Amino acid sequence: MNTFKQLYKQFFGLREATLPTATPDDVDNMNKMADAAERLKTALGEELVDEAKLVNNITDYRGGVEFVMRDPADAQRTVNEIMQWTQKKGFTIVKKQISKTGKVGYLYFRLGEDLGSEAQKIQGYLAQMPELKHFRFNVRGEQAPAPIPKPQVPTRKF
């Protein structure tokens, strides 16, 4: 196999790539950079950007999204940003509510044909907003479906 490999390399003019080796200075510089990044991270707080946490799964999407704000003073501005984004992406907001305290918001979107891709787009946009603490897919005013009863197996007593 080695002769075949040599013929192949000569015919196509190929050379084997070699990996560069790290010198001790390179390793030392990388360690210094990692230490500096760690000090910066601890100086600014545990995480540089907090992302909103999704409580439910994408399959739970039925048009409604409830979210909790980190700062209630930014509630109206944040909802306006979300509405601008939805108009740009072609979504339609049917219902918009913000609590009196401004801590909790609710949006209800008109459902399209592909719920999965809608849910992914909405989840992706809302998750990257630092103003939101967390959000979940929930439709207000709709009762949760009744649990499916387990079939009862007839038993015989002897």
Secondary structure, 3 states (H helix, E strand, C coil): CHHHHHHHHHHHCCCCCCCCCCCHHHHHHHHHHHHHHHHHHHHHCCCCCCCCEECCCHHHCCCEEEEEECCHHHHHHHHHHHHHHHHHHCCCEEEEEECCCCCEEEEEECCCCCHHHHHHHHHHHHHCCCCEEEEEECCCCCCCCCCCCCCCCCCCCC
